[in-house]
Amino acid sequence: MAIVGGGATGVELSAELRNTAQVLSAYGLHKLDPRHDVGIVLIEAGPRILPALQERVSTATAELLTKLGVKLMTSETVAEVAPGIIRTASGKTVRADLTVWAAGIRAPAILSQLDGLPVNRLGQLNVRRTLQTEIDDNVFALGDCAACPWPGNEKNVPPRAQAAHQQASFLLKALAARLDNRPLPEFTYRDFGSLVSLGHFSAVGNLMGGVIGGNMLIEGLFARFMYMSLYRLHIAALHGYARMVLDTFAYWLRRTTLPRVKLH
Ligand SMILES: Cc1cc2nc3c(=O)[nH]c(=O)nc-3n(C[C@H](O)[C@H](O)[C@H](O)COP(=O)(O)OP(=O)(O)OC[C@H]3O[C@@H](n4cnc5c(N)ncnc54)[C@H](O)[C@@H]3O)c2cc1C
């Protein structure tokens, strides 16, 4: 099978599918040889996978994926997807029974029809650092649907959960200031780094950023632990710490009967 797009989604999916192929024997498919019978090719137009993350994260992840038996094709732009075959702009072909398109994000079309509010090429609403839209002070946008400047960076604030979370907390204060006719603060994104899951058993290549005053590459069990901790923190943010602890306890009790593949 082929996955088009070597961003976080394509990378996580390829590792997860490799893991899934390996656990299929637990479901009775003993004749399947995961490495040889289930080929996974990850095709990326840029020169490296995970282009949005630091190069060393990308390199470490590429090594781990290769070890897992995922074939990487970088600097190859998919030009055509036909039944059973993919053709790249450079003339290469890849045979694939199944192709998953995981290349890029686009905001919903409705955003470009909101009474002339300007959008960028991805369809996100252009906002200022106050999160007000470019031409209307009374319309705010946050999260994935907003293209917010990131000072000191050529890019905008990335479309990530941590950015949406920070903007939500910011907007709570900004809206209170607006209602009191006080000047609006400006949003500053703090990059806490990125974690990329590479399957249940394998290591996780990742990065911790701005908070520690630099960047640190973390891999292996520690990275896996961080990934799981972040998920638990997410549950705590949604349901409170008491429910998170109960949920964690319930998970440990049920884990032997849970599916051995990631379903979410
Ligand atoms: C596969 C995948 C993996 C990801 N992994 C990570 C990760 O590991 N770390 C990370 O930081 N970020 C990750 N992200 C990105 C993260 O999910 C988003 O940045 C985050 O969810 C953005 O939050 P949001 O509230 O802006 O948008 P969303 O979470 O997308 O919420 C928008 C909501 O609005 C609803 N909606 C849309 N249109 C309408 C409409 N017209 N009317 C009413 N409701 C509507 C949608 O159904 C949705 O529920 C991942 C994203 C994907 C797709």
The ligand as a Gaussian input file, in Angstrom:
#p B3LYP/6-31G(d) Opt

LIG

0 1
 C       -4.557000      12.732000      12.037000
 C       -4.222000      13.964000      12.837000
 C       -3.287000      13.874000      13.857000
 C       -2.963000      15.012000      14.607000
 N       -2.036000      14.893000      15.599000
 C       -1.713000      15.978000      16.329000
 C       -0.763000      15.892000      17.371000
 O       -0.215000      14.820000      17.647000
 N       -0.453000      17.016000      18.066000
 C       -1.042000      18.219000      17.806000
 O       -0.739000      19.213000      18.475000
 N       -1.955000      18.340000      16.821000
 C       -2.306000      17.261000      16.073000
 N       -3.223000      17.366000      15.074000
 C       -3.809000      18.688000      14.795000
 C       -4.932000      18.985000      15.780000
 O       -5.881000      17.940000      15.751000
 C       -5.593000      20.299000      15.385000
 O       -4.621000      21.296000      15.252000
 C       -6.609000      20.739000      16.433000
 O       -7.618000      19.767000      16.577000
 C       -7.232000      22.073000      16.008000
 O       -8.303000      22.376000      16.862000
 P       -9.513000      23.217000      16.307000
 O      -10.438000      23.370000      17.470000
 O       -9.029000      24.432000      15.629000
 O      -10.186000      22.333000      15.164000
 P      -10.872000      20.904000      15.288000
 O      -10.315000      20.111000      16.406000
 O      -10.828000      20.337000      13.899000
 O      -12.361000      21.244000      15.672000
 C      -13.240000      21.877000      14.751000
 C      -14.640000      21.344000      14.999000
 O      -15.558000      22.135000      14.245000
 C      -16.485000      21.275000      13.624000
 N      -16.978000      21.959000      12.415000
 C      -16.335000      22.103000      11.229000
 N      -17.092000      22.793000      10.359000
 C      -18.217000      23.104000      11.016000
 C      -19.410000      23.823000      10.653000
 N      -19.559000      24.342000       9.431000
 N      -20.365000      23.932000      11.593000
 C      -20.206000      23.404000      12.830000
 N      -19.119000      22.716000      13.215000
 C      -18.148000      22.582000      12.323000
 C      -15.713000      20.030000      13.313000
 O      -16.574000      18.919000      13.163000
 C      -14.824000      19.903000      14.545000
 O      -15.423000      19.173000      15.575000
 C       -3.585000      16.252000      14.319000
 C       -4.527000      16.330000      13.302000
 C       -4.830000      15.207000      12.556000
 C       -5.874000      15.318000      11.454000

